[in-house]
Amino acid sequence: MHLLIACVLAVLATLIYFAPTMIAHRRMRQEAARLLLFNLFLGWTFTGWFGALSYVTRSRETDVRSAENAARERRWMRQQKSRSHL
């Protein structure tokens, strides 16, 4: 019985330890392999584990908004160029 409890606790600890990597893989992040290595070597420190977790769970909305703003700015510049040539 004690062996079963030890095995269950070991599996749970492993799942918690690699939680940032699993989240990154599930979110289809391109950095999942890099994050796996980071988590493997620095995840044992609280700073490394929480750093990996915060990196994975940060909002990607700002990146999308930045890309949309850049595209909007490029369209505006093209419009300005086409108007100046007329």
C-alpha positions as CSV (number, residue, x, y, z in Angstrom):
1,M,0.0,0.0,0.0
2,H,2.8,2.4,0.8
3,L,4.4,1.6,-2.5
4,L,1.2,2.5,-4.3
5,I,1.0,5.8,-2.5
6,A,4.6,6.6,-3.3
7,C,4.1,5.8,-7.0
8,V,1.0,8.0,-7.1
9,L,2.8,10.9,-5.4
10,A,5.8,10.5,-7.8
11,V,3.5,10.7,-10.8
12,L,1.7,13.7,-9.4
13,A,5.0,15.4,-8.6
14,T,6.2,14.8,-12.2
15,L,3.0,16.1,-13.7
16,I,3.2,19.3,-11.6
17,Y,6.9,19.7,-12.4
18,F,6.3,19.5,-16.1
19,A,3.0,21.5,-16.0
20,P,4.5,24.5,-17.9
21,T,5.8,22.2,-20.6
22,M,2.5,20.4,-21.0
23,I,0.7,23.8,-21.1
24,A,3.1,25.0,-23.8
25,H,2.6,21.9,-25.9
26,R,-1.2,22.1,-25.5
27,R,-1.2,25.7,-26.7
28,M,0.9,24.7,-29.7
29,R,3.6,27.2,-28.8
30,Q,6.6,27.2,-31.1
31,E,8.9,27.4,-28.0
32,A,7.6,24.2,-26.4
33,A,10.9,22.3,-27.0
34,R,13.0,25.2,-25.6
35,L,10.6,25.5,-22.7
36,L,11.0,21.7,-22.0
37,L,14.8,22.2,-21.7
38,F,14.4,25.3,-19.6
39,N,11.9,23.4,-17.3
40,L,14.1,20.3,-17.2
41,F,17.2,22.2,-16.1
42,L,15.8,25.1,-14.1
43,G,12.4,23.9,-13.1
44,W,13.7,22.6,-9.8
45,T,14.1,26.1,-8.6
46,F,11.0,28.0,-7.7
47,T,12.1,30.9,-9.7
48,G,12.7,28.8,-12.8
49,W,9.4,26.9,-12.5
50,F,7.3,30.0,-11.9
51,G,9.2,31.8,-14.7
52,A,8.4,29.0,-17.1
53,L,4.7,28.9,-16.0
54,S,4.3,32.7,-16.3
55,Y,5.9,32.7,-19.7
56,V,3.5,30.0,-20.9
57,T,0.4,31.5,-19.5
58,R,1.1,35.1,-20.5
59,S,-1.5,36.6,-22.8
60,R,-0.8,36.3,-26.5
61,E,-3.3,39.0,-27.1
62,T,-0.7,41.8,-27.0
63,D,1.3,40.0,-29.7
64,V,-1.8,39.8,-31.9
65,R,-2.7,43.4,-31.3
66,S,0.8,44.5,-32.2
67,A,0.6,42.5,-35.4
68,E,-2.7,44.0,-36.2
69,N,-1.5,47.5,-35.5
70,A,1.6,47.0,-37.7
71,A,-0.6,45.7,-40.6
72,R,-2.9,48.7,-40.2
73,E,0.0,51.1,-40.3
74,R,1.4,49.4,-43.4
75,R,-2.0,49.8,-45.1
76,W,-2.2,53.4,-44.1
77,M,1.4,54.1,-45.5
78,R,0.4,52.4,-48.8
79,Q,-2.7,54.6,-49.0
80,Q,-0.6,57.7,-48.4
81,K,1.9,56.7,-51.1
82,S,-0.8,56.0,-53.6
83,R,-2.5,59.3,-52.9
84,S,0.7,61.3,-53.2
85,H,1.4,59.8,-56.7
86,L,-2.0,60.8,-58.0
